Amino acid sequence: MADQAFDLTTTLTLNTVSQIDALGQIVSHHFMVTWFAGLFYLPRLFVYHAMTDHEETKAQLRTMERKLYYGITTPGGILTVGFGLWLWLGYGLQ
């Protein structure tokens, strides 16, 4: 039983660096998904905006477009590029 505990502790210690690398990749992919979700949904909002004749709906769509672009898509893109550079330059991923 003591040998199993020692092996588990040694394994966890040796895998700490690879876990940090994996965490960076997961975070980077999370922001990439956020960025691309915004990129795919934004044109749909533009189509809805172009097709409607109601001023109230146009105002609401403008607000949605602005919030999506500046609140979700742009920060997601910046963080994706930042984490990607961090992984590439900091850890030498090729």
VEXVOTI-122611 format. One record per residue: chain; x, y, z of N, C-alpha, C, CB in turn; residue in three letters; residue number from 1. Coordinates in pm, whole numbers. Glycine has a CB too. Example, Ala and Ser with C-alpha at 12.3 -4.5 7.8 and 13.67 -1.06 7.14 Angstrom:
// residues 2
<chaine: A | n_xx: 1319 | n_yy: -569 | n_zz: 780 | ca_xx: 1230 | ca_yy: -450 | ca_zz: 780 | c_xx: 1320 | c_yy: -330 | c_zz: 780 | cb_xx: 1131 | cb_yy: -447 | cb_zz: 905 | residu: ala | num: 1> .
<chaine: A | n_xx: 1285 | n_yy: -225 | n_zz: 708 | ca_xx: 1367 | ca_yy: -106 | ca_zz: 714 | c_xx: 1290 | c_yy: 3 | c_zz: 787 | cb_xx: 1408 | cb_yy: -60 | cb_zz: 572 | residu: ser | num: 2> .
***
This chain:
// residues 94
<chaine: A | n_xx: 82 | n_yy: -119 | n_zz: 0 | ca_xx: 0 | ca_yy: 0 | ca_zz: 0 | c_xx: 86 | c_yy: 126 | c_zz: 0 | cb_xx: -93 | cb_yy: 0 | cb_zz: 120 | residu: met | num: 1> .
<chaine: A | n_xx: 197 | n_yy: 124 | n_zz: 74 | ca_xx: 286 | ca_yy: 240 | ca_zz: 80 | c_xx: 353 | c_yy: 264 | c_zz: -55 | cb_xx: 392 | cb_yy: 221 | cb_zz: 191 | residu: ala | num: 2> .
<chaine: A | n_xx: 384 | n_yy: 156 | n_zz: -127 | ca_xx: 446 | ca_yy: 172 | ca_zz: -259 | c_xx: 351 | c_yy: 240 | c_zz: -357 | cb_xx: 488 | cb_yy: 36 | cb_zz: -315 | residu: asp | num: 3> .
<chaine: A | n_xx: 223 | n_yy: 210 | n_zz: -347 | ca_xx: 126 | ca_yy: 273 | ca_zz: -436 | c_xx: 115 | c_yy: 422 | c_zz: -408 | cb_xx: -11 | cb_yy: 207 | cb_zz: -421 | residu: gln | num: 4> .
<chaine: A | n_xx: 117 | n_yy: 463 | n_zz: -280 | ca_xx: 111 | ca_yy: 605 | ca_zz: -244 | c_xx: 234 | c_yy: 678 | c_zz: -295 | cb_xx: 98 | cb_yy: 623 | cb_zz: -93 | residu: ala | num: 5> .
<chaine: A | n_xx: 352 | n_yy: 615 | n_zz: -281 | ca_xx: 474 | ca_yy: 677 | ca_zz: -331 | c_xx: 470 | c_yy: 695 | c_zz: -482 | cb_xx: 595 | cb_yy: 594 | cb_zz: -292 | residu: phe | num: 6> .
<chaine: A | n_xx: 423 | n_yy: 594 | n_zz: -553 | ca_xx: 415 | ca_yy: 602 | ca_zz: -698 | c_xx: 318 | c_yy: 712 | c_zz: -742 | cb_xx: 372 | cb_yy: 467 | cb_zz: -757 | residu: asp | num: 7> .
<chaine: A | n_xx: 206 | n_yy: 726 | n_zz: -672 | ca_xx: 109 | ca_yy: 828 | ca_zz: -706 | c_xx: 167 | c_yy: 968 | c_zz: -685 | cb_xx: -18 | cb_yy: 810 | cb_zz: -623 | residu: leu | num: 8> .
<chaine: A | n_xx: 237 | n_yy: 989 | n_zz: -574 | ca_xx: 298 | ca_yy: 1119 | ca_zz: -545 | c_xx: 405 | c_yy: 1152 | c_zz: -648 | cb_xx: 358 | cb_yy: 1121 | cb_zz: -404 | residu: thr | num: 9> .
<chaine: A | n_xx: 488 | n_yy: 1056 | n_zz: -680 | ca_xx: 593 | ca_yy: 1077 | ca_zz: -780 | c_xx: 532 | c_yy: 1109 | c_zz: -916 | cb_xx: 683 | cb_yy: 952 | cb_zz: -791 | residu: thr | num: 10> .
<chaine: A | n_xx: 427 | n_yy: 1038 | n_zz: -953 | ca_xx: 361 | ca_yy: 1062 | ca_zz: -1081 | c_xx: 301 | c_yy: 1201 | c_zz: -1086 | cb_xx: 253 | cb_yy: 957 | cb_zz: -1106 | residu: thr | num: 11> .
<chaine: A | n_xx: 236 | n_yy: 1244 | n_zz: -978 | ca_xx: 176 | ca_yy: 1378 | ca_zz: -975 | c_xx: 283 | c_yy: 1485 | c_zz: -984 | cb_xx: 94 | cb_yy: 1397 | cb_zz: -848 | residu: leu | num: 12> .
<chaine: A | n_xx: 395 | n_yy: 1466 | n_zz: -917 | ca_xx: 503 | ca_yy: 1565 | ca_zz: -921 | c_xx: 564 | c_yy: 1573 | c_zz: -1061 | cb_xx: 611 | cb_yy: 1531 | cb_zz: -817 | residu: thr | num: 13> .
<chaine: A | n_xx: 584 | n_yy: 1459 | n_zz: -1123 | ca_xx: 645 | ca_yy: 1458 | ca_zz: -1256 | c_xx: 551 | c_yy: 1514 | c_zz: -1362 | cb_xx: 686 | cb_yy: 1317 | cb_zz: -1293 | residu: leu | num: 14> .
<chaine: A | n_xx: 422 | n_yy: 1501 | n_zz: -1341 | ca_xx: 326 | ca_yy: 1547 | ca_zz: -1441 | c_xx: 281 | c_yy: 1691 | c_zz: -1421 | cb_xx: 207 | cb_yy: 1459 | cb_zz: -1440 | residu: asn | num: 15> .
<chaine: A | n_xx: 333 | n_yy: 1761 | n_zz: -1321 | ca_xx: 289 | ca_yy: 1898 | ca_zz: -1293 | c_xx: 318 | c_yy: 1990 | c_zz: -1411 | cb_xx: 358 | cb_yy: 1951 | cb_zz: -1169 | residu: thr | num: 16> .
<chaine: A | n_xx: 435 | n_yy: 1979 | n_zz: -1470 | ca_xx: 470 | ca_yy: 2066 | ca_zz: -1583 | c_xx: 380 | c_yy: 2036 | c_zz: -1702 | cb_xx: 617 | cb_yy: 2047 | cb_zz: -1623 | residu: val | num: 17> .
<chaine: A | n_xx: 354 | n_yy: 1911 | n_zz: -1730 | ca_xx: 267 | ca_yy: 1878 | ca_zz: -1842 | c_xx: 123 | c_yy: 1921 | c_zz: -1815 | cb_xx: 273 | cb_yy: 1728 | cb_zz: -1872 | residu: ser | num: 18> .
<chaine: A | n_xx: 82 | n_yy: 1923 | n_zz: -1688 | ca_xx: -51 | ca_yy: 1970 | ca_zz: -1654 | c_xx: -64 | c_yy: 2120 | c_zz: -1677 | cb_xx: -85 | cb_yy: 1936 | cb_zz: -1510 | residu: gln | num: 19> .
<chaine: A | n_xx: 42 | n_yy: 2194 | n_zz: -1646 | ca_xx: 41 | ca_yy: 2338 | ca_zz: -1671 | c_xx: 34 | c_yy: 2365 | c_zz: -1822 | cb_xx: 167 | cb_yy: 2406 | cb_zz: -1610 | residu: ile | num: 20> .
<chaine: A | n_xx: 108 | n_yy: 2289 | n_zz: -1900 | ca_xx: 101 | ca_yy: 2303 | ca_zz: -2046 | c_xx: -40 | c_yy: 2272 | c_zz: -2095 | cb_xx: 202 | cb_yy: 2210 | cb_zz: -2113 | residu: asp | num: 21> .
<chaine: A | n_xx: -99 | n_yy: 2167 | n_zz: -2044 | ca_xx: -234 | ca_yy: 2129 | ca_zz: -2085 | c_xx: -334 | c_yy: 2236 | c_zz: -2046 | cb_xx: -274 | cb_yy: 1995 | cb_zz: -2023 | residu: ala | num: 22> .
<chaine: A | n_xx: -318 | n_yy: 2296 | n_zz: -1928 | ca_xx: -407 | ca_yy: 2402 | ca_zz: -1885 | c_xx: -397 | c_yy: 2522 | c_zz: -1979 | cb_xx: -375 | cb_yy: 2444 | cb_zz: -1740 | residu: leu | num: 23> .
<chaine: A | n_xx: -276 | n_yy: 2558 | n_zz: -2019 | ca_xx: -259 | ca_yy: 2668 | ca_zz: -2113 | c_xx: -326 | c_yy: 2640 | c_zz: -2246 | cb_xx: -113 | cb_yy: 2696 | cb_zz: -2135 | residu: gly | num: 24> .
<chaine: A | n_xx: -317 | n_yy: 2518 | n_zz: -2293 | ca_xx: -382 | ca_yy: 2482 | ca_zz: -2418 | c_xx: -533 | c_yy: 2484 | c_zz: -2405 | cb_xx: -336 | cb_yy: 2344 | cb_zz: -2464 | residu: gln | num: 25> .
<chaine: A | n_xx: -584 | n_yy: 2437 | n_zz: -2292 | ca_xx: -729 | ca_yy: 2437 | ca_zz: -2272 | c_xx: -781 | c_yy: 2580 | c_zz: -2267 | cb_xx: -766 | cb_yy: 2362 | cb_zz: -2143 | residu: ile | num: 26> .
<chaine: A | n_xx: -713 | n_yy: 2667 | n_zz: -2194 | ca_xx: -755 | ca_yy: 2807 | ca_zz: -2185 | c_xx: -748 | c_yy: 2873 | c_zz: -2322 | cb_xx: -667 | cb_yy: 2884 | cb_zz: -2084 | residu: val | num: 27> .
<chaine: A | n_xx: -643 | n_yy: 2847 | n_zz: -2395 | ca_xx: -628 | ca_yy: 2905 | ca_zz: -2528 | c_xx: -740 | c_yy: 2858 | c_zz: -2620 | cb_xx: -493 | cb_yy: 2868 | cb_zz: -2587 | residu: ser | num: 28> .
<chaine: A | n_xx: -774 | n_yy: 2731 | n_zz: -2617 | ca_xx: -882 | ca_yy: 2679 | ca_zz: -2702 | c_xx: -1017 | c_yy: 2733 | c_zz: -2659 | cb_xx: -884 | cb_yy: 2526 | cb_zz: -2699 | residu: his | num: 29> .
<chaine: A | n_xx: -1034 | n_yy: 2755 | n_zz: -2529 | ca_xx: -1160 | ca_yy: 2812 | ca_zz: -2481 | c_xx: -1182 | c_yy: 2950 | c_zz: -2541 | cb_xx: -1159 | cb_yy: 2820 | cb_zz: -2327 | residu: his | num: 30> .
<chaine: A | n_xx: -1079 | n_yy: 3034 | n_zz: -2540 | ca_xx: -1094 | ca_yy: 3167 | ca_zz: -2597 | c_xx: -1106 | c_yy: 3162 | c_zz: -2749 | cb_xx: -976 | cb_yy: 3254 | cb_zz: -2557 | residu: phe | num: 31> .
<chaine: A | n_xx: -1044 | n_yy: 3063 | n_zz: -2812 | ca_xx: -1057 | ca_yy: 3049 | ca_zz: -2956 | c_xx: -1202 | c_yy: 3014 | c_zz: -2993 | cb_xx: -960 | cb_yy: 2940 | cb_zz: -3010 | residu: met | num: 32> .
<chaine: A | n_xx: -1265 | n_yy: 2928 | n_zz: -2915 | ca_xx: -1405 | ca_yy: 2892 | ca_zz: -2941 | c_xx: -1494 | c_yy: 3015 | c_zz: -2923 | cb_xx: -1451 | cb_yy: 2778 | cb_zz: -2846 | residu: val | num: 33> .
<chaine: A | n_xx: -1467 | n_yy: 3095 | n_zz: -2820 | ca_xx: -1543 | ca_yy: 3218 | ca_zz: -2797 | c_xx: -1527 | c_yy: 3314 | c_zz: -2913 | cb_xx: -1498 | cb_yy: 3286 | cb_zz: -2666 | residu: thr | num: 34> .
<chaine: A | n_xx: -1405 | n_yy: 3330 | n_zz: -2959 | ca_xx: -1376 | ca_yy: 3420 | ca_zz: -3072 | c_xx: -1451 | c_yy: 3375 | c_zz: -3198 | cb_xx: -1223 | cb_yy: 3426 | cb_zz: -3099 | residu: trp | num: 35> .
<chaine: A | n_xx: -1441 | n_yy: 3247 | n_zz: -3229 | ca_xx: -1505 | ca_yy: 3198 | ca_zz: -3350 | c_xx: -1657 | c_yy: 3197 | c_zz: -3340 | cb_xx: -1457 | cb_yy: 3059 | cb_zz: -3381 | residu: phe | num: 36> .
<chaine: A | n_xx: -1711 | n_yy: 3175 | n_zz: -3221 | ca_xx: -1856 | ca_yy: 3183 | ca_zz: -3205 | c_xx: -1905 | c_yy: 3323 | c_zz: -3238 | cb_xx: -1897 | cb_yy: 3144 | cb_zz: -3061 | residu: ala | num: 37> .
<chaine: A | n_xx: -1831 | n_yy: 3424 | n_zz: -3191 | ca_xx: -1866 | ca_yy: 3562 | ca_zz: -3225 | c_xx: -1852 | c_yy: 3590 | c_zz: -3373 | cb_xx: -1779 | cb_yy: 3658 | cb_zz: -3148 | residu: gly | num: 38> .
<chaine: A | n_xx: -1747 | n_yy: 3537 | n_zz: -3434 | ca_xx: -1727 | ca_yy: 3560 | ca_zz: -3578 | c_xx: -1837 | c_yy: 3495 | c_zz: -3662 | cb_xx: -1591 | cb_yy: 3506 | cb_zz: -3622 | residu: leu | num: 39> .
<chaine: A | n_xx: -1887 | n_yy: 3381 | n_zz: -3618 | ca_xx: -1993 | ca_yy: 3314 | ca_zz: -3693 | c_xx: -2130 | c_yy: 3376 | c_zz: -3670 | cb_xx: -1996 | cb_yy: 3168 | cb_zz: -3657 | residu: phe | num: 40> .
<chaine: A | n_xx: -2155 | n_yy: 3430 | n_zz: -3550 | ca_xx: -2287 | ca_yy: 3485 | ca_zz: -3521 | c_xx: -2302 | c_yy: 3629 | c_zz: -3567 | cb_xx: -2314 | cb_yy: 3476 | cb_zz: -3372 | residu: tyr | num: 41> .
<chaine: A | n_xx: -2195 | n_yy: 3704 | n_zz: -3573 | ca_xx: -2202 | ca_yy: 3845 | ca_zz: -3612 | c_xx: -2260 | c_yy: 3866 | c_zz: -3752 | cb_xx: -2065 | cb_yy: 3906 | cb_zz: -3605 | residu: leu | num: 42> .
<chaine: A | n_xx: -2220 | n_yy: 3791 | n_zz: -3854 | ca_xx: -2283 | ca_yy: 3809 | ca_zz: -3986 | c_xx: -2433 | c_yy: 3781 | c_zz: -3984 | cb_xx: -2216 | cb_yy: 3719 | cb_zz: -4088 | residu: pro | num: 43> .
<chaine: A | n_xx: -2476 | n_yy: 3688 | n_zz: -3901 | ca_xx: -2620 | ca_yy: 3659 | ca_zz: -3891 | c_xx: -2695 | c_yy: 3780 | c_zz: -3837 | cb_xx: -2645 | cb_yy: 3536 | cb_zz: -3802 | residu: arg | num: 44> .
<chaine: A | n_xx: -2635 | n_yy: 3847 | n_zz: -3738 | ca_xx: -2697 | ca_yy: 3969 | ca_zz: -3686 | c_xx: -2702 | c_yy: 4078 | c_zz: -3794 | cb_xx: -2620 | cb_yy: 4020 | cb_zz: -3563 | residu: leu | num: 45> .
<chaine: A | n_xx: -2597 | n_yy: 4086 | n_zz: -3876 | ca_xx: -2596 | ca_yy: 4185 | ca_zz: -3985 | c_xx: -2709 | c_yy: 4156 | c_zz: -4084 | cb_xx: -2460 | cb_yy: 4184 | cb_zz: -4058 | residu: phe | num: 46> .
<chaine: A | n_xx: -2733 | n_yy: 4029 | n_zz: -4114 | ca_xx: -2841 | ca_yy: 3992 | ca_zz: -4205 | c_xx: -2976 | c_yy: 4031 | c_zz: -4147 | cb_xx: -2838 | cb_yy: 3841 | cb_zz: -4236 | residu: val | num: 47> .
<chaine: A | n_xx: -2997 | n_yy: 3998 | n_zz: -4018 | ca_xx: -3123 | ca_yy: 4038 | ca_zz: -3952 | c_xx: -3140 | c_yy: 4190 | c_zz: -3956 | cb_xx: -3126 | cb_yy: 3988 | cb_zz: -3806 | residu: tyr | num: 48> .
<chaine: A | n_xx: -3030 | n_yy: 4261 | n_zz: -3933 | ca_xx: -3033 | ca_yy: 4407 | ca_zz: -3935 | c_xx: -3071 | c_yy: 4460 | c_zz: -4073 | cb_xx: -2896 | cb_yy: 4464 | cb_zz: -3892 | residu: his | num: 49> .
<chaine: A | n_xx: -3015 | n_yy: 4401 | n_zz: -4175 | ca_xx: -3043 | ca_yy: 4447 | ca_zz: -4311 | c_xx: -3184 | c_yy: 4413 | c_zz: -4356 | cb_xx: -2943 | cb_yy: 4387 | cb_zz: -4407 | residu: ala | num: 50> .
<chaine: A | n_xx: -3243 | n_yy: 4308 | n_zz: -4303 | ca_xx: -3373 | ca_yy: 4262 | ca_zz: -4348 | c_xx: -3491 | c_yy: 4328 | c_zz: -4276 | cb_xx: -3382 | cb_yy: 4114 | cb_zz: -4332 | residu: met | num: 51> .
<chaine: A | n_xx: -3468 | n_yy: 4391 | n_zz: -4164 | ca_xx: -3579 | ca_yy: 4446 | ca_zz: -4087 | c_xx: -3608 | c_yy: 4591 | c_zz: -4126 | cb_xx: -3550 | cb_yy: 4437 | cb_zz: -3938 | residu: thr | num: 52> .
<chaine: A | n_xx: -3733 | n_yy: 4630 | n_zz: -4110 | ca_xx: -3774 | ca_yy: 4767 | ca_zz: -4139 | c_xx: -3812 | c_yy: 4843 | c_zz: -4012 | cb_xx: -3890 | cb_yy: 4767 | cb_zz: -4237 | residu: asp | num: 53> .
<chaine: A | n_xx: -3821 | n_yy: 4775 | n_zz: -3899 | ca_xx: -3863 | ca_yy: 4838 | ca_zz: -3774 | c_xx: -3743 | c_yy: 4906 | c_zz: -3708 | cb_xx: -3925 | cb_yy: 4734 | cb_zz: -3680 | residu: his | num: 54> .
<chaine: A | n_xx: -3762 | n_yy: 5031 | n_zz: -3672 | ca_xx: -3652 | ca_yy: 5107 | ca_zz: -3610 | c_xx: -3616 | c_yy: 5052 | c_zz: -3472 | cb_xx: -3691 | cb_yy: 5253 | cb_zz: -3598 | residu: glu | num: 55> .
<chaine: A | n_xx: -3716 | n_yy: 5006 | n_zz: -3397 | ca_xx: -3686 | ca_yy: 4951 | ca_zz: -3265 | c_xx: -3602 | c_yy: 4825 | c_zz: -3275 | cb_xx: -3815 | cb_yy: 4922 | cb_zz: -3189 | residu: glu | num: 56> .
<chaine: A | n_xx: -3635 | n_yy: 4742 | n_zz: -3373 | ca_xx: -3558 | ca_yy: 4619 | ca_zz: -3394 | c_xx: -3418 | c_yy: 4651 | c_zz: -3441 | cb_xx: -3629 | cb_yy: 4528 | cb_zz: -3495 | residu: thr | num: 57> .
<chaine: A | n_xx: -3404 | n_yy: 4751 | n_zz: -3529 | ca_xx: -3271 | ca_yy: 4791 | ca_zz: -3575 | c_xx: -3186 | c_yy: 4843 | c_zz: -3460 | cb_xx: -3283 | cb_yy: 4898 | cb_zz: -3683 | residu: lys | num: 58> .
<chaine: A | n_xx: -3247 | n_yy: 4920 | n_zz: -3371 | ca_xx: -3172 | ca_yy: 4971 | ca_zz: -3255 | c_xx: -3128 | c_yy: 4856 | c_zz: -3165 | cb_xx: -3259 | cb_yy: 5072 | cb_zz: -3175 | residu: ala | num: 59> .
<chaine: A | n_xx: -3216 | n_yy: 4758 | n_zz: -3144 | ca_xx: -3181 | ca_yy: 4644 | ca_zz: -3061 | c_xx: -3070 | c_yy: 4562 | c_zz: -3127 | cb_xx: -3304 | cb_yy: 4556 | cb_zz: -3036 | residu: gln | num: 60> .
<chaine: A | n_xx: -3077 | n_yy: 4542 | n_zz: -3257 | ca_xx: -2974 | ca_yy: 4466 | ca_zz: -3327 | c_xx: -2840 | c_yy: 4540 | c_zz: -3326 | cb_xx: -3017 | cb_yy: 4439 | cb_zz: -3472 | residu: leu | num: 61> .
<chaine: A | n_xx: -2842 | n_yy: 4674 | n_zz: -3338 | ca_xx: -2718 | ca_yy: 4751 | ca_zz: -3328 | c_xx: -2652 | c_yy: 4730 | c_zz: -3192 | cb_xx: -2745 | cb_yy: 4901 | cb_zz: -3351 | residu: arg | num: 62> .
<chaine: A | n_xx: -2735 | n_yy: 4731 | n_zz: -3088 | ca_xx: -2682 | ca_yy: 4708 | ca_zz: -2953 | c_xx: -2624 | c_yy: 4567 | c_zz: -2942 | cb_xx: -2793 | cb_yy: 4729 | cb_zz: -2848 | residu: thr | num: 63> .
<chaine: A | n_xx: -2696 | n_yy: 4469 | n_zz: -2994 | ca_xx: -2647 | ca_yy: 4331 | ca_zz: -2990 | c_xx: -2515 | c_yy: 4316 | c_zz: -3068 | cb_xx: -2753 | cb_yy: 4235 | cb_zz: -3046 | residu: met | num: 64> .
<chaine: A | n_xx: -2508 | n_yy: 4379 | n_zz: -3185 | ca_xx: -2387 | ca_yy: 4372 | ca_zz: -3266 | c_xx: -2269 | c_yy: 4434 | c_zz: -3194 | cb_xx: -2409 | cb_yy: 4442 | cb_zz: -3401 | residu: glu | num: 65> .
<chaine: A | n_xx: -2292 | n_yy: 4551 | n_zz: -3134 | ca_xx: -2184 | ca_yy: 4621 | ca_zz: -3064 | c_xx: -2135 | c_yy: 4538 | c_zz: -2944 | cb_xx: -2232 | cb_yy: 4759 | cb_zz: -3017 | residu: arg | num: 66> .
<chaine: A | n_xx: -2228 | n_yy: 4485 | n_zz: -2865 | ca_xx: -2190 | ca_yy: 4406 | ca_zz: -2749 | c_xx: -2119 | c_yy: 4278 | c_zz: -2789 | cb_xx: -2312 | cb_yy: 4372 | cb_zz: -2665 | residu: lys | num: 67> .
<chaine: A | n_xx: -2166 | n_yy: 4214 | n_zz: -2895 | ca_xx: -2102 | ca_yy: 4091 | ca_zz: -2941 | c_xx: -1960 | c_yy: 4120 | c_zz: -2991 | cb_xx: -2185 | cb_yy: 4025 | cb_zz: -3051 | residu: leu | num: 68> .
<chaine: A | n_xx: -1945 | n_yy: 4226 | n_zz: -3070 | ca_xx: -1815 | ca_yy: 4255 | ca_zz: -3128 | c_xx: -1714 | c_yy: 4303 | c_zz: -3024 | cb_xx: -1829 | cb_yy: 4360 | cb_zz: -3237 | residu: tyr | num: 69> .
<chaine: A | n_xx: -1755 | n_yy: 4403 | n_zz: -2945 | ca_xx: -1661 | ca_yy: 4462 | ca_zz: -2850 | c_xx: -1654 | c_yy: 4387 | c_zz: -2717 | cb_xx: -1699 | cb_yy: 4605 | cb_zz: -2824 | residu: tyr | num: 70> .
<chaine: A | n_xx: -1757 | n_yy: 4315 | n_zz: -2679 | ca_xx: -1759 | ca_yy: 4248 | ca_zz: -2551 | c_xx: -1718 | c_yy: 4102 | c_zz: -2553 | cb_xx: -1893 | cb_yy: 4258 | cb_zz: -2495 | residu: gly | num: 71> .
<chaine: A | n_xx: -1733 | n_yy: 4037 | n_zz: -2669 | ca_xx: -1705 | ca_yy: 3893 | ca_zz: -2675 | c_xx: -1601 | c_yy: 3860 | c_zz: -2782 | cb_xx: -1833 | cb_yy: 3815 | cb_zz: -2702 | residu: ile | num: 72> .
<chaine: A | n_xx: -1626 | n_yy: 3904 | n_zz: -2905 | ca_xx: -1541 | ca_yy: 3863 | ca_zz: -3017 | c_xx: -1401 | c_yy: 3923 | c_zz: -3009 | cb_xx: -1605 | cb_yy: 3904 | cb_zz: -3149 | residu: thr | num: 73> .
<chaine: A | n_xx: -1391 | n_yy: 4054 | n_zz: -2987 | ca_xx: -1260 | ca_yy: 4119 | ca_zz: -2983 | c_xx: -1176 | c_yy: 4070 | c_zz: -2865 | cb_xx: -1277 | cb_yy: 4269 | cb_zz: -2974 | residu: thr | num: 74> .
<chaine: A | n_xx: -1229 | n_yy: 4067 | n_zz: -2742 | ca_xx: -1147 | ca_yy: 4013 | ca_zz: -2632 | c_xx: -1109 | c_yy: 3866 | c_zz: -2654 | cb_xx: -1220 | cb_yy: 4027 | cb_zz: -2500 | residu: pro | num: 75> .
<chaine: A | n_xx: -1201 | n_yy: 3788 | n_zz: -2710 | ca_xx: -1169 | ca_yy: 3648 | ca_zz: -2738 | c_xx: -1055 | c_yy: 3635 | c_zz: -2837 | cb_xx: -1291 | cb_yy: 3576 | cb_zz: -2791 | residu: gly | num: 76> .
<chaine: A | n_xx: -1055 | n_yy: 3719 | n_zz: -2939 | ca_xx: -947 | ca_yy: 3716 | ca_zz: -3038 | c_xx: -814 | c_yy: 3760 | c_zz: -2979 | cb_xx: -982 | cb_yy: 3805 | cb_zz: -3156 | residu: gly | num: 77> .
<chaine: A | n_xx: -817 | n_yy: 3865 | n_zz: -2900 | ca_xx: -693 | ca_yy: 3915 | ca_zz: -2839 | c_xx: -636 | c_yy: 3811 | c_zz: -2743 | cb_xx: -718 | cb_yy: 4047 | cb_zz: -2764 | residu: ile | num: 78> .
<chaine: A | n_xx: -722 | n_yy: 3751 | n_zz: -2660 | ca_xx: -674 | ca_yy: 3649 | ca_zz: -2567 | c_xx: -628 | c_yy: 3523 | c_zz: -2638 | cb_xx: -783 | cb_yy: 3615 | cb_zz: -2467 | residu: leu | num: 79> .
<chaine: A | n_xx: -693 | n_yy: 3488 | n_zz: -2748 | ca_xx: -650 | ca_yy: 3371 | ca_zz: -2825 | c_xx: -510 | c_yy: 3393 | c_zz: -2881 | cb_xx: -748 | cb_yy: 3342 | cb_zz: -2939 | residu: thr | num: 80> .
<chaine: A | n_xx: -487 | n_yy: 3508 | n_zz: -2940 | ca_xx: -355 | ca_yy: 3539 | ca_zz: -2995 | c_xx: -252 | c_yy: 3545 | c_zz: -2882 | cb_xx: -357 | cb_yy: 3673 | cb_zz: -3073 | residu: val | num: 81> .
<chaine: A | n_xx: -287 | n_yy: 3608 | n_zz: -2771 | ca_xx: -195 | ca_yy: 3619 | ca_zz: -2658 | c_xx: -156 | c_yy: 3483 | c_zz: -2601 | cb_xx: -255 | cb_yy: 3704 | cb_zz: -2550 | residu: gly | num: 82> .
<chaine: A | n_xx: -255 | n_yy: 3398 | n_zz: -2574 | ca_xx: -226 | ca_yy: 3265 | ca_zz: -2522 | c_xx: -154 | c_yy: 3178 | c_zz: -2625 | cb_xx: -354 | cb_yy: 3196 | cb_zz: -2476 | residu: phe | num: 83> .
<chaine: A | n_xx: -188 | n_yy: 3197 | n_zz: -2752 | ca_xx: -119 | ca_yy: 3122 | ca_zz: -2857 | c_xx: 28 | c_yy: 3158 | c_zz: -2864 | cb_xx: -184 | cb_yy: 3146 | cb_zz: -2991 | residu: gly | num: 84> .
<chaine: A | n_xx: 58 | n_yy: 3287 | n_zz: -2855 | ca_xx: 198 | ca_yy: 3330 | ca_zz: -2854 | c_xx: 269 | c_yy: 3280 | c_zz: -2729 | cb_xx: 208 | cb_yy: 3483 | cb_zz: -2861 | residu: leu | num: 85> .
<chaine: A | n_xx: 199 | n_yy: 3283 | n_zz: -2616 | ca_xx: 258 | ca_yy: 3234 | ca_zz: -2491 | c_xx: 293 | c_yy: 3085 | c_zz: -2503 | cb_xx: 160 | cb_yy: 3255 | cb_zz: -2373 | residu: trp | num: 86> .
<chaine: A | n_xx: 202 | n_yy: 3006 | n_zz: -2559 | ca_xx: 230 | ca_yy: 2864 | ca_zz: -2575 | c_xx: 342 | c_yy: 2840 | c_zz: -2676 | cb_xx: 104 | cb_yy: 2791 | cb_zz: -2618 | residu: leu | num: 87> .
<chaine: A | n_xx: 339 | n_yy: 2916 | n_zz: -2784 | ca_xx: 438 | ca_yy: 2895 | ca_zz: -2891 | c_xx: 577 | c_yy: 2939 | c_zz: -2848 | cb_xx: 396 | cb_yy: 2970 | cb_zz: -3017 | residu: trp | num: 88> .
<chaine: A | n_xx: 587 | n_yy: 3061 | n_zz: -2794 | ca_xx: 719 | ca_yy: 3114 | ca_zz: -2758 | c_xx: 765 | c_yy: 3064 | c_zz: -2622 | cb_xx: 716 | cb_yy: 3266 | cb_zz: -2757 | residu: leu | num: 89> .
<chaine: A | n_xx: 674 | n_yy: 3049 | n_zz: -2526 | ca_xx: 713 | ca_yy: 3009 | ca_zz: -2393 | c_xx: 743 | c_yy: 2862 | c_zz: -2378 | cb_xx: 609 | cb_yy: 3046 | cb_zz: -2299 | residu: gly | num: 90> .
<chaine: A | n_xx: 675 | n_yy: 2779 | n_zz: -2455 | ca_xx: 692 | ca_yy: 2636 | ca_zz: -2440 | c_xx: 747 | c_yy: 2569 | c_zz: -2564 | cb_xx: 561 | cb_yy: 2575 | cb_zz: -2403 | residu: tyr | num: 91> .
<chaine: A | n_xx: 769 | n_yy: 2645 | n_zz: -2669 | ca_xx: 831 | ca_yy: 2590 | ca_zz: -2788 | c_xx: 745 | c_yy: 2492 | c_zz: -2867 | cb_xx: 956 | cb_yy: 2522 | cb_zz: -2749 | residu: gly | num: 92> .
<chaine: A | n_xx: 614 | n_yy: 2510 | n_zz: -2863 | ca_xx: 528 | ca_yy: 2421 | ca_zz: -2941 | c_xx: 548 | c_yy: 2451 | c_zz: -3089 | cb_xx: 379 | cb_yy: 2436 | cb_zz: -2901 | residu: leu | num: 93> .
<chaine: A | n_xx: 555 | n_yy: 2345 | n_zz: -3167 | ca_xx: 579 | ca_yy: 2364 | ca_zz: -3310 | c_xx: 467 | c_yy: 2306 | c_zz: -3390 | cb_xx: 710 | cb_yy: 2303 | cb_zz: -3353 | residu: gln | num: 94> .
***
